[in-house]
Amino acid sequence: MNLQINGEAHAFAAPASGVPCTLAALIESLGMKSDRVAVELNRDIVPRDRWADTALKDGDRLEIVHFVGGG
């Protein structure tokens, strides 16, 4: 599956037949902490409580913002 993440093309192994790749699974596979990111999928912000139910499709465009602390 090919996704555009923050303007860059990324290829991921296709999930098993009939098993959707979810936004929650993608964030986990990228090693990001879900409480520190915000995600826009195809120009729509996806609330964190819908990530597990949001299936990704080949060609989707994502913008992922990772919050960091510091001063």
All heavy atoms as TSV, in Angstrom:
chain	resi	resn	atom	element	x	y	z
A	1	MET	N	N	0.853	-1.159	0.000
A	1	MET	CA	C	0.000	0.000	0.000
A	1	MET	C	C	0.905	1.229	0.000
A	1	MET	O	O	1.869	1.300	0.743
A	1	MET	CB	C	-0.904	-0.023	1.234
A	1	MET	CG	C	-1.689	1.237	1.394
A	1	MET	SD	S	-2.993	1.256	2.644
A	1	MET	CE	C	-2.406	0.217	3.914
A	2	ASN	N	N	0.566	2.197	-0.813
A	2	ASN	CA	C	1.320	3.440	-0.910
A	2	ASN	C	C	0.546	4.568	-0.251
A	2	ASN	O	O	-0.618	4.794	-0.562
A	2	ASN	CB	C	1.587	3.783	-2.380
A	2	ASN	CG	C	2.457	2.736	-3.038
A	2	ASN	OD1	O	3.536	2.456	-2.563
A	2	ASN	ND2	N	1.966	2.150	-4.107
A	3	LEU	N	N	1.216	5.261	0.675
A	3	LEU	CA	C	0.620	6.393	1.368
A	3	LEU	C	C	1.522	7.599	1.216
A	3	LEU	O	O	2.744	7.462	1.125
A	3	LEU	CB	C	0.449	6.080	2.858
A	3	LEU	CG	C	-0.434	4.893	3.232
A	3	LEU	CD1	C	-0.341	4.612	4.721
A	3	LEU	CD2	C	-1.870	5.143	2.815
A	4	GLN	N	N	0.933	8.762	1.207
A	4	GLN	CA	C	1.679	10.015	1.202
A	4	GLN	C	C	1.615	10.553	2.624
A	4	GLN	O	O	0.535	10.877	3.123
A	4	GLN	CB	C	1.012	10.991	0.223
A	4	GLN	CG	C	1.795	12.214	-0.064
A	4	GLN	CD	C	2.759	12.027	-1.217
A	4	GLN	OE1	O	2.858	10.966	-1.781
A	4	GLN	NE2	N	3.466	13.058	-1.553
A	5	ILE	N	N	2.769	10.620	3.304
A	5	ILE	CA	C	2.812	11.077	4.695
A	5	ILE	C	C	3.679	12.316	4.767
A	5	ILE	O	O	4.866	12.263	4.427
A	5	ILE	CB	C	3.345	9.989	5.638
A	5	ILE	CG1	C	2.459	8.733	5.555
A	5	ILE	CG2	C	3.411	10.502	7.070
A	5	ILE	CD1	C	2.969	7.555	6.357
A	6	ASN	N	N	3.068	13.418	5.177
A	6	ASN	CA	C	3.769	14.705	5.270
A	6	ASN	C	C	4.512	15.042	3.985
A	6	ASN	O	O	5.650	15.499	4.002
A	6	ASN	CB	C	4.710	14.727	6.474
A	6	ASN	CG	C	3.976	14.626	7.787
A	6	ASN	OD1	O	2.770	14.838	7.857
A	6	ASN	ND2	N	4.677	14.294	8.836
A	7	GLY	N	N	3.859	14.780	2.860
A	7	GLY	CA	C	4.405	15.140	1.562
A	7	GLY	C	C	5.393	14.148	0.969
A	7	GLY	O	O	5.899	14.368	-0.121
A	8	GLU	N	N	5.672	13.054	1.656
A	8	GLU	CA	C	6.619	12.058	1.165
A	8	GLU	C	C	5.913	10.731	0.926
A	8	GLU	O	O	5.075	10.306	1.723
A	8	GLU	CB	C	7.751	11.845	2.166
A	8	GLU	CG	C	8.623	13.059	2.362
A	8	GLU	CD	C	9.783	12.783	3.303
A	8	GLU	OE1	O	10.097	11.604	3.565
A	8	GLU	OE2	O	10.368	13.764	3.790
A	9	ALA	N	N	6.284	10.053	-0.163
A	9	ALA	CA	C	5.707	8.753	-0.491
A	9	ALA	C	C	6.308	7.677	0.406
A	9	ALA	O	O	7.514	7.656	0.651
A	9	ALA	CB	C	5.968	8.421	-1.947
A	10	HIS	N	N	5.448	6.803	0.910
A	10	HIS	CA	C	5.873	5.676	1.746
A	10	HIS	C	C	5.131	4.443	1.268
A	10	HIS	O	O	3.922	4.495	1.023
A	10	HIS	CB	C	5.537	5.909	3.220
A	10	HIS	CG	C	6.314	7.020	3.843
A	10	HIS	ND1	N	7.512	6.811	4.476
A	10	HIS	CD2	C	6.076	8.350	3.917
A	10	HIS	CE1	C	7.983	7.971	4.922
A	10	HIS	NE2	N	7.114	8.922	4.593
A	11	ALA	N	N	5.859	3.338	1.152
A	11	ALA	CA	C	5.242	2.065	0.763
A	11	ALA	C	C	5.193	1.155	1.985
A	11	ALA	O	O	6.173	1.044	2.728
A	11	ALA	CB	C	6.039	1.412	-0.351
A	12	PHE	N	N	4.054	0.525	2.194
A	12	PHE	CA	C	3.855	-0.401	3.301
A	12	PHE	C	C	3.355	-1.726	2.747
A	12	PHE	O	O	2.670	-1.757	1.721
A	12	PHE	CB	C	2.811	0.147	4.289
A	12	PHE	CG	C	3.248	1.420	4.968
A	12	PHE	CD1	C	2.922	2.657	4.433
A	12	PHE	CD2	C	3.987	1.379	6.137
A	12	PHE	CE1	C	3.324	3.832	5.050
A	12	PHE	CE2	C	4.393	2.546	6.763
A	12	PHE	CZ	C	4.064	3.777	6.217
A	13	ALA	N	N	3.691	-2.798	3.426
A	13	ALA	CA	C	3.193	-4.113	3.024
A	13	ALA	C	C	1.674	-4.104	3.116
A	13	ALA	O	O	1.104	-3.567	4.066
A	13	ALA	CB	C	3.775	-5.192	3.923
A	14	ALA	N	N	1.045	-4.687	2.127
A	14	ALA	CA	C	-0.414	-4.761	2.127
A	14	ALA	C	C	-0.876	-5.672	3.257
A	14	ALA	O	O	-0.255	-6.710	3.508
A	14	ALA	CB	C	-0.921	-5.277	0.792
A	15	PRO	N	N	-1.941	-5.287	3.957
A	15	PRO	CA	C	-2.451	-6.153	5.028
A	15	PRO	C	C	-3.039	-7.431	4.440
A	15	PRO	O	O	-3.321	-7.514	3.246
A	15	PRO	CB	C	-3.523	-5.300	5.702
A	15	PRO	CG	C	-3.900	-4.278	4.695
A	15	PRO	CD	C	-2.704	-4.072	3.811
A	16	ALA	N	N	-3.214	-8.432	5.282
A	16	ALA	CA	C	-3.809	-9.693	4.848
A	16	ALA	C	C	-5.182	-9.431	4.234
A	16	ALA	O	O	-5.859	-8.468	4.592
A	16	ALA	CB	C	-3.924	-10.646	6.032
A	17	SER	N	N	-5.562	-10.262	3.319
A	17	SER	CA	C	-6.838	-10.105	2.627
A	17	SER	C	C	-7.992	-9.982	3.621
A	17	SER	O	O	-8.127	-10.793	4.537
A	17	SER	CB	C	-7.077	-11.304	1.716
A	17	SER	OG	O	-8.300	-11.163	1.049
A	18	GLY	N	N	-8.787	-8.942	3.448
A	18	GLY	CA	C	-9.945	-8.730	4.301
A	18	GLY	C	C	-9.637	-8.031	5.610
A	18	GLY	O	O	-10.540	-7.724	6.369
A	19	VAL	N	N	-8.355	-7.761	5.889
A	19	VAL	CA	C	-7.976	-7.087	7.127
A	19	VAL	C	C	-7.565	-5.658	6.785
A	19	VAL	O	O	-6.558	-5.449	6.117
A	19	VAL	CB	C	-6.800	-7.807	7.836
A	19	VAL	CG1	C	-6.385	-7.061	9.086
A	19	VAL	CG2	C	-7.162	-9.242	8.140
A	20	PRO	N	N	-8.356	-4.676	7.207
A	20	PRO	CA	C	-7.999	-3.290	6.859
A	20	PRO	C	C	-6.824	-2.785	7.683
A	20	PRO	O	O	-6.631	-3.181	8.828
A	20	PRO	CB	C	-9.272	-2.512	7.199
A	20	PRO	CG	C	-9.918	-3.313	8.278
A	20	PRO	CD	C	-9.579	-4.756	7.981
A	21	CYS	N	N	-6.039	-1.935	7.075
A	21	CYS	CA	C	-4.973	-1.246	7.800
A	21	CYS	C	C	-5.624	0.003	8.380
A	21	CYS	O	O	-6.195	0.810	7.658
A	21	CYS	CB	C	-3.845	-0.872	6.852
A	21	CYS	SG	S	-2.521	0.039	7.665
A	22	THR	N	N	-5.541	0.153	9.682
A	22	THR	CA	C	-6.193	1.290	10.331
A	22	THR	C	C	-5.197	2.392	10.637
A	22	THR	O	O	-3.983	2.173	10.672
A	22	THR	CB	C	-6.875	0.870	11.639
A	22	THR	OG1	O	-5.868	0.460	12.562
A	22	THR	CG2	C	-7.900	-0.230	11.405
A	23	LEU	N	N	-5.724	3.554	10.877
A	23	LEU	CA	C	-4.906	4.694	11.249
A	23	LEU	C	C	-4.182	4.423	12.566
A	23	LEU	O	O	-3.002	4.735	12.716
A	23	LEU	CB	C	-5.789	5.939	11.347
A	23	LEU	CG	C	-5.101	7.263	11.584
A	23	LEU	CD1	C	-3.979	7.509	10.596
A	23	LEU	CD2	C	-6.121	8.375	11.508
A	24	ALA	N	N	-4.854	3.793	13.511
A	24	ALA	CA	C	-4.232	3.457	14.793
A	24	ALA	C	C	-3.040	2.527	14.583
A	24	ALA	O	O	-1.980	2.707	15.190
A	24	ALA	CB	C	-5.248	2.811	15.728
A	25	ALA	N	N	-3.181	1.529	13.716
A	25	ALA	CA	C	-2.091	0.590	13.438
A	25	ALA	C	C	-0.922	1.302	12.769
A	25	ALA	O	O	0.242	1.004	13.063
A	25	ALA	CB	C	-2.593	-0.556	12.569
A	26	LEU	N	N	-1.208	2.246	11.889
A	26	LEU	CA	C	-0.142	2.994	11.222
A	26	LEU	C	C	0.654	3.817	12.235
A	26	LEU	O	O	1.883	3.780	12.235
A	26	LEU	CB	C	-0.709	3.915	10.150
A	26	LEU	CG	C	0.324	4.825	9.494
A	26	LEU	CD1	C	1.324	4.027	8.666
A	26	LEU	CD2	C	-0.355	5.889	8.651
A	27	ILE	N	N	-0.038	4.545	13.104
A	27	ILE	CA	C	0.637	5.367	14.103
A	27	ILE	C	C	1.520	4.487	14.984
A	27	ILE	O	O	2.662	4.829	15.279
A	27	ILE	CB	C	-0.385	6.159	14.949
A	27	ILE	CG1	C	-1.155	7.157	14.072
A	27	ILE	CG2	C	0.300	6.856	16.118
A	27	ILE	CD1	C	-0.295	8.186	13.380
A	28	GLU	N	N	1.014	3.335	15.372
A	28	GLU	CA	C	1.799	2.404	16.194
A	28	GLU	C	C	3.017	1.900	15.426
A	28	GLU	O	O	4.118	1.841	15.968
A	28	GLU	CB	C	0.929	1.233	16.635
A	28	GLU	CG	C	1.644	0.277	17.550
A	28	GLU	CD	C	0.755	-0.868	18.010
A	28	GLU	OE1	O	-0.460	-0.655	18.170
A	28	GLU	OE2	O	1.302	-1.968	18.198
A	29	SER	N	N	2.835	1.541	14.153
A	29	SER	CA	C	3.957	1.016	13.364
A	29	SER	C	C	5.034	2.063	13.121
A	29	SER	O	O	6.195	1.726	12.920
A	29	SER	CB	C	3.462	0.454	12.030
A	29	SER	OG	O	3.116	1.488	11.133
A	30	LEU	N	N	4.655	3.332	13.160
A	30	LEU	CA	C	5.616	4.411	12.992
A	30	LEU	C	C	6.330	4.747	14.301
A	30	LEU	O	O	7.210	5.602	14.339
A	30	LEU	CB	C	4.930	5.666	12.435
A	30	LEU	CG	C	4.376	5.551	11.012
A	30	LEU	CD1	C	3.588	6.806	10.656
A	30	LEU	CD2	C	5.498	5.311	10.017
A	31	GLY	N	N	5.922	4.087	15.384
A	31	GLY	CA	C	6.561	4.285	16.680
A	31	GLY	C	C	6.194	5.598	17.344
A	31	GLY	O	O	6.942	6.100	18.185
A	32	MET	N	N	5.047	6.141	16.979
A	32	MET	CA	C	4.609	7.409	17.566
A	32	MET	C	C	3.662	7.154	18.727
A	32	MET	O	O	2.886	6.203	18.706
A	32	MET	CB	C	3.906	8.260	16.515
A	32	MET	CG	C	4.790	8.666	15.382
A	32	MET	SD	S	3.873	9.658	14.200
A	32	MET	CE	C	5.208	10.316	13.246
A	33	LYS	N	N	3.725	8.020	19.723
A	33	LYS	CA	C	2.811	7.916	20.862
A	33	LYS	C	C	1.498	8.600	20.474
A	33	LYS	O	O	1.484	9.781	20.120
A	33	LYS	CB	C	3.415	8.571	22.091
A	33	LYS	CG	C	4.639	7.846	22.585
A	33	LYS	CD	C	5.137	8.432	23.869
A	33	LYS	CE	C	6.336	7.630	24.334
A	33	LYS	NZ	N	6.618	7.843	25.727
A	34	SER	N	N	0.422	7.857	20.544
A	34	SER	CA	C	-0.861	8.362	20.062
A	34	SER	C	C	-1.352	9.599	20.802
A	34	SER	O	O	-2.108	10.396	20.254
A	34	SER	CB	C	-1.928	7.269	20.125
A	34	SER	OG	O	-2.138	6.865	21.458
A	35	ASP	N	N	-0.900	9.792	22.041
A	35	ASP	CA	C	-1.352	10.966	22.783
A	35	ASP	C	C	-0.555	12.217	22.426
A	35	ASP	O	O	-0.825	13.290	22.961
A	35	ASP	CB	C	-1.297	10.711	24.284
A	35	ASP	CG	C	0.108	10.435	24.801
A	35	ASP	OD1	O	0.993	10.050	23.997
A	35	ASP	OD2	O	0.324	10.601	26.010
A	36	ARG	N	N	0.408	12.078	21.519
A	36	ARG	CA	C	1.243	13.224	21.145
A	36	ARG	C	C	1.206	13.557	19.665
A	36	ARG	O	O	2.075	14.271	19.171
A	36	ARG	CB	C	2.686	12.962	21.563
A	36	ARG	CG	C	2.823	12.871	23.056
A	36	ARG	CD	C	4.239	12.824	23.474
A	36	ARG	NE	N	4.287	12.723	24.939
A	36	ARG	CZ	C	5.309	12.281	25.599
A	36	ARG	NH1	N	6.391	11.908	24.962
A	36	ARG	NH2	N	5.271	12.219	26.905
A	37	VAL	N	N	0.214	13.020	18.946
A	37	VAL	CA	C	0.112	13.323	17.518
A	37	VAL	C	C	-1.303	13.733	17.150
A	37	VAL	O	O	-2.274	13.370	17.814
A	37	VAL	CB	C	0.559	12.137	16.627
A	37	VAL	CG1	C	2.014	11.819	16.793
A	37	VAL	CG2	C	-0.272	10.916	16.860
A	38	ALA	N	N	-1.394	14.486	16.077
A	38	ALA	CA	C	-2.676	14.832	15.458
A	38	ALA	C	C	-2.565	14.405	14.000
A	38	ALA	O	O	-1.488	14.496	13.398
A	38	ALA	CB	C	-2.944	16.326	15.561
A	39	VAL	N	N	-3.673	13.912	13.437
A	39	VAL	CA	C	-3.629	13.366	12.088
A	39	VAL	C	C	-4.717	13.963	11.212
A	39	VAL	O	O	-5.876	14.061	11.616
A	39	VAL	CB	C	-3.789	11.828	12.107
A	39	VAL	CG1	C	-3.736	11.260	10.700
A	39	VAL	CG2	C	-2.736	11.183	12.980
A	40	GLU	N	N	-4.286	14.339	10.023
A	40	GLU	CA	C	-5.213	14.787	8.983
A	40	GLU	C	C	-5.151	13.744	7.869
A	40	GLU	O	O	-4.061	13.399	7.401
A	40	GLU	CB	C	-4.761	16.146	8.456
A	40	GLU	CG	C	-5.643	16.704	7.361
A	40	GLU	CD	C	-5.092	18.022	6.838
A	40	GLU	OE1	O	-5.323	19.061	7.464
A	40	GLU	OE2	O	-4.411	17.979	5.793
A	41	LEU	N	N	-6.293	13.218	7.475
A	41	LEU	CA	C	-6.386	12.206	6.428
A	41	LEU	C	C	-7.183	12.785	5.272
A	41	LEU	O	O	-8.362	13.127	5.431
A	41	LEU	CB	C	-7.056	10.945	6.960
A	41	LEU	CG	C	-7.382	9.856	5.952
A	41	LEU	CD1	C	-6.118	9.322	5.281
A	41	LEU	CD2	C	-8.146	8.723	6.630
A	42	ASN	N	N	-6.526	12.937	4.136
A	42	ASN	CA	C	-7.173	13.496	2.945
A	42	ASN	C	C	-7.880	14.818	3.262
A	42	ASN	O	O	-9.029	15.036	2.904
A	42	ASN	CB	C	-8.136	12.488	2.315
A	42	ASN	CG	C	-7.423	11.234	1.872
A	42	ASN	OD1	O	-6.297	11.291	1.393
A	42	ASN	ND2	N	-8.062	10.101	2.048
A	43	ARG	N	N	-7.161	15.684	3.993
A	43	ARG	CA	C	-7.586	17.032	4.349
A	43	ARG	C	C	-8.668	17.111	5.424
A	43	ARG	O	O	-9.255	18.161	5.645
A	43	ARG	CB	C	-8.018	17.820	3.113
A	43	ARG	CG	C	-6.891	17.987	2.141
A	43	ARG	CD	C	-7.256	18.923	1.044
A	43	ARG	NE	N	-6.011	19.443	0.519
A	43	ARG	CZ	C	-5.849	20.647	0.062
A	43	ARG	NH1	N	-6.853	21.485	0.052
A	43	ARG	NH2	N	-4.702	21.038	-0.398
A	44	ASP	N	N	-8.963	16.001	6.083
A	44	ASP	CA	C	-9.921	15.988	7.184
A	44	ASP	C	C	-9.208	15.530	8.454
A	44	ASP	O	O	-8.548	14.487	8.453
A	44	ASP	CB	C	-11.087	15.034	6.916
A	44	ASP	CG	C	-12.005	15.545	5.823
A	44	ASP	OD1	O	-12.264	16.764	5.783
A	44	ASP	OD2	O	-12.458	14.719	4.997
A	45	ILE	N	N	-9.350	16.291	9.533
A	45	ILE	CA	C	-8.767	15.892	10.808
A	45	ILE	C	C	-9.561	14.709	11.349
A	45	ILE	O	O	-10.793	14.715	11.346
A	45	ILE	CB	C	-8.764	17.057	11.805
A	45	ILE	CG1	C	-7.831	18.155	11.286
A	45	ILE	CG2	C	-8.353	16.586	13.196
A	45	ILE	CD1	C	-7.819	19.417	12.108
A	46	VAL	N	N	-8.841	13.681	11.784
A	46	VAL	CA	C	-9.480	12.478	12.314
A	46	VAL	C	C	-9.337	12.490	13.833
A	46	VAL	O	O	-8.220	12.467	14.352
A	46	VAL	CB	C	-8.837	11.194	11.740
A	46	VAL	CG1	C	-9.544	9.958	12.277
A	46	VAL	CG2	C	-8.849	11.216	10.218
A	47	PRO	N	N	-10.460	12.543	14.560
A	47	PRO	CA	C	-10.387	12.506	16.025
A	47	PRO	C	C	-9.737	11.206	16.500
A	47	PRO	O	O	-9.935	10.146	15.899
A	47	PRO	CB	C	-11.852	12.559	16.466
A	47	PRO	CG	C	-12.597	13.106	15.299
A	47	PRO	CD	C	-11.839	12.660	14.089
A	48	ARG	N	N	-8.957	11.295	17.545
A	48	ARG	CA	C	-8.211	10.151	18.066
A	48	ARG	C	C	-9.130	8.961	18.365
A	48	ARG	O	O	-8.758	7.815	18.138
A	48	ARG	CB	C	-7.446	10.575	19.324
A	48	ARG	CG	C	-6.462	9.544	19.814
A	48	ARG	CD	C	-5.575	10.087	20.935
A	48	ARG	NE	N	-4.633	11.062	20.378
A	48	ARG	CZ	C	-4.616	12.354	20.689
A	48	ARG	NH1	N	-5.470	12.842	21.557
A	48	ARG	NH2	N	-3.741	13.163	20.144
A	49	ASP	N	N	-10.330	9.206	18.846
A	49	ASP	CA	C	-11.226	8.095	19.186
A	49	ASP	C	C	-11.756	7.356	17.961
A	49	ASP	O	O	-12.392	6.313	18.092
A	49	ASP	CB	C	-12.376	8.563	20.078
A	49	ASP	CG	C	-13.288	9.591	19.417
A	49	ASP	OD1	O	-12.965	10.100	18.328
A	49	ASP	OD2	O	-14.342	9.896	20.019
A	50	ARG	N	N	-11.477	7.857	16.752
A	50	ARG	CA	C	-11.906	7.174	15.521
A	50	ARG	C	C	-10.759	6.500	14.780
A	50	ARG	O	O	-10.964	5.871	13.746
A	50	ARG	CB	C	-12.607	8.167	14.591
A	50	ARG	CG	C	-13.939	8.616	15.169
A	50	ARG	CD	C	-14.838	9.378	14.224
A	50	ARG	NE	N	-14.520	9.276	12.827
A	50	ARG	CZ	C	-14.523	10.324	11.990
A	50	ARG	NH1	N	-14.819	11.518	12.432
A	50	ARG	NH2	N	-14.243	10.161	10.719
A	51	TRP	N	N	-9.529	6.612	15.301
A	51	TRP	CA	C	-8.372	6.042	14.611
A	51	TRP	C	C	-8.499	4.538	14.403
A	51	TRP	O	O	-8.153	4.023	13.348
A	51	TRP	CB	C	-7.088	6.340	15.365
A	51	TRP	CG	C	-6.655	7.766	15.318
A	51	TRP	CD1	C	-7.295	8.821	14.732
A	51	TRP	CD2	C	-5.481	8.309	15.904
A	51	TRP	NE1	N	-6.591	9.981	14.928
A	51	TRP	CE2	C	-5.474	9.697	15.637
A	51	TRP	CE3	C	-4.438	7.757	16.634
A	51	TRP	CZ2	C	-4.455	10.529	16.069
A	51	TRP	CZ3	C	-3.426	8.581	17.067
A	51	TRP	CH2	C	-3.430	9.957	16.777
A	52	ALA	N	N	-8.963	3.806	15.408
A	52	ALA	CA	C	-9.063	2.352	15.309
A	52	ALA	C	C	-10.090	1.915	14.270
A	52	ALA	O	O	-10.002	0.809	13.735
A	52	ALA	CB	C	-9.402	1.749	16.667
A	53	ASP	N	N	-11.043	2.792	13.960
A	53	ASP	CA	C	-12.097	2.470	12.992
A	53	ASP	C	C	-11.850	3.088	11.622
A	53	ASP	O	O	-12.658	2.898	10.721
A	53	ASP	CB	C	-13.450	2.967	13.511
A	53	ASP	CG	C	-13.825	2.329	14.829
A	53	ASP	OD1	O	-13.557	1.128	15.002
A	53	ASP	OD2	O	-14.363	3.043	15.695
A	54	THR	N	N	-10.750	3.824	11.470
A	54	THR	CA	C	-10.473	4.507	10.209
A	54	THR	C	C	-9.530	3.663	9.363
A	54	THR	O	O	-8.335	3.545	9.655
A	54	THR	CB	C	-9.848	5.898	10.472
A	54	THR	OG1	O	-10.757	6.655	11.276
A	54	THR	CG2	C	-9.583	6.627	9.182
A	55	ALA	N	N	-10.094	3.054	8.325
A	55	ALA	CA	C	-9.308	2.218	7.417
A	55	ALA	C	C	-8.568	3.097	6.415
A	55	ALA	O	O	-9.111	4.091	5.923
A	55	ALA	CB	C	-10.217	1.242	6.684
A	56	LEU	N	N	-7.329	2.731	6.133
A	56	LEU	CA	C	-6.525	3.457	5.151
A	56	LEU	C	C	-6.602	2.736	3.813
A	56	LEU	O	O	-6.705	1.508	3.759
A	56	LEU	CB	C	-5.078	3.545	5.622
A	56	LEU	CG	C	-4.865	4.296	6.929
A	56	LEU	CD1	C	-3.412	4.191	7.366
A	56	LEU	CD2	C	-5.273	5.755	6.771
A	57	LYS	N	N	-6.525	3.522	2.740
A	57	LYS	CA	C	-6.572	2.977	1.387
A	57	LYS	C	C	-5.320	3.403	0.632
A	57	LYS	O	O	-4.713	4.431	0.945
A	57	LYS	CB	C	-7.808	3.477	0.642
A	57	LYS	CG	C	-9.127	3.211	1.330
A	57	LYS	CD	C	-10.290	3.792	0.567
A	57	LYS	CE	C	-10.253	5.242	0.260
A	57	LYS	NZ	N	-10.308	6.200	1.322
A	58	ASP	N	N	-4.963	2.617	-0.359
A	58	ASP	CA	C	-3.831	2.948	-1.209
A	58	ASP	C	C	-4.021	4.347	-1.786
A	58	ASP	O	O	-5.095	4.679	-2.288
A	58	ASP	CB	C	-3.726	1.922	-2.344
A	58	ASP	CG	C	-2.431	2.054	-3.110
A	58	ASP	OD1	O	-1.362	2.083	-2.479
A	58	ASP	OD2	O	-2.497	2.126	-4.359
A	59	GLY	N	N	-3.004	5.173	-1.665
A	59	GLY	CA	C	-3.049	6.524	-2.209
A	59	GLY	C	C	-3.524	7.589	-1.237
A	59	GLY	O	O	-3.540	8.770	-1.587
A	60	ASP	N	N	-3.903	7.198	-0.012
A	60	ASP	CA	C	-4.336	8.197	0.968
A	60	ASP	C	C	-3.203	9.166	1.268
A	60	ASP	O	O	-2.023	8.813	1.216
A	60	ASP	CB	C	-4.780	7.528	2.275
A	60	ASP	CG	C	-6.215	7.026	2.231
A	60	ASP	OD1	O	-6.971	7.433	1.323
A	60	ASP	OD2	O	-6.576	6.236	3.119
A	61	ARG	N	N	-3.587	10.402	1.614
A	61	ARG	CA	C	-2.626	11.445	1.976
A	61	ARG	C	C	-2.830	11.795	3.444
A	61	ARG	O	O	-3.941	12.121	3.857
A	61	ARG	CB	C	-2.840	12.688	1.124
A	61	ARG	CG	C	-2.539	12.460	-0.327
A	61	ARG	CD	C	-2.853	13.709	-1.152
A	61	ARG	NE	N	-2.384	13.556	-2.496
A	61	ARG	CZ	C	-1.183	13.943	-2.938
A	61	ARG	NH1	N	-0.340	14.508	-2.108
A	61	ARG	NH2	N	-0.828	13.754	-4.173
A	62	LEU	N	N	-1.745	11.732	4.201
A	62	LEU	CA	C	-1.809	12.023	5.621
A	62	LEU	C	C	-0.832	13.122	5.979
A	62	LEU	O	O	0.250	13.213	5.413
A	62	LEU	CB	C	-1.448	10.782	6.444
A	62	LEU	CG	C	-2.392	9.601	6.281
A	62	LEU	CD1	C	-1.705	8.494	5.534
A	62	LEU	CD2	C	-2.846	9.133	7.624
A	63	GLU	N	N	-1.249	13.946	6.913
A	63	GLU	CA	C	-0.363	14.914	7.547
A	63	GLU	C	C	-0.373	14.536	9.019
A	63	GLU	O	O	-1.436	14.459	9.646
A	63	GLU	CB	C	-0.852	16.348	7.368
A	63	GLU	CG	C	-0.786	16.845	5.935
A	63	GLU	CD	C	0.636	17.002	5.413
A	63	GLU	OE1	O	1.547	17.344	6.211
A	63	GLU	OE2	O	0.846	16.781	4.209
A	64	ILE	N	N	0.795	14.242	9.557
A	64	ILE	CA	C	0.904	13.833	10.948
A	64	ILE	C	C	1.768	14.855	11.668
A	64	ILE	O	O	2.917	15.095	11.282
A	64	ILE	CB	C	1.514	12.428	11.073
A	64	ILE	CG1	C	0.659	11.411	10.304
A	64	ILE	CG2	C	1.645	12.030	12.539
A	64	ILE	CD1	C	1.251	10.023	10.247
A	65	VAL	N	N	1.198	15.450	12.702
A	65	VAL	CA	C	1.911	16.436	13.507
A	65	VAL	C	C	2.237	15.799	14.837
A	65	VAL	O	O	1.353	15.285	15.525
A	65	VAL	CB	C	1.058	17.723	13.719
A	65	VAL	CG1	C	1.798	18.711	14.585
A	65	VAL	CG2	C	0.679	18.334	12.388
A	66	HIS	N	N	3.513	15.796	15.186
A	66	HIS	CA	C	3.984	15.198	16.424
A	66	HIS	C	C	4.361	16.301	17.395
A	66	HIS	O	O	5.217	17.124	17.098
A	66	HIS	CB	C	5.197	14.297	16.127
A	66	HIS	CG	C	5.623	13.462	17.268
A	66	HIS	ND1	N	6.832	13.617	17.886
A	66	HIS	CD2	C	5.004	12.452	17.907
A	66	HIS	CE1	C	6.942	12.737	18.852
A	66	HIS	NE2	N	5.841	12.023	18.888
A	67	PHE	N	N	3.694	16.352	18.524
A	67	PHE	CA	C	3.941	17.379	19.520
A	67	PHE	C	C	5.129	16.986	20.385
A	67	PHE	O	O	5.255	15.837	20.783
A	67	PHE	CB	C	2.706	17.574	20.407
A	67	PHE	CG	C	1.488	17.950	19.623
A	67	PHE	CD1	C	0.497	17.019	19.381
A	67	PHE	CD2	C	1.339	19.226	19.119
A	67	PHE	CE1	C	-0.626	17.347	18.653
A	67	PHE	CE2	C	0.218	19.566	18.393
A	67	PHE	CZ	C	-0.764	18.635	18.156
A	68	VAL	N	N	5.987	17.943	20.652
A	68	VAL	CA	C	7.139	17.712	21.528
A	68	VAL	C	C	7.173	18.783	22.601
A	68	VAL	O	O	6.765	19.927	22.385
A	68	VAL	CB	C	8.473	17.709	20.746
A	68	VAL	CG1	C	8.537	16.535	19.805
A	68	VAL	CG2	C	8.667	18.990	19.990
A	69	GLY	N	N	7.656	18.425	23.749
A	69	GLY	CA	C	7.776	19.376	24.843
A	69	GLY	C	C	9.163	19.995	24.865
A	69	GLY	O	O	10.061	19.576	24.156
A	70	GLY	N	N	9.294	20.973	25.653
A	70	GLY	CA	C	10.596	21.598	25.773
A	70	GLY	C	C	10.458	23.102	25.914
A	70	GLY	O	O	9.369	23.659	25.862
A	71	GLY	N	N	11.565	23.726	26.025
A	71	GLY	CA	C	11.482	25.167	26.207
A	71	GLY	C	C	12.651	25.873	25.624
A	71	GLY	O	O	13.471	25.422	24.938
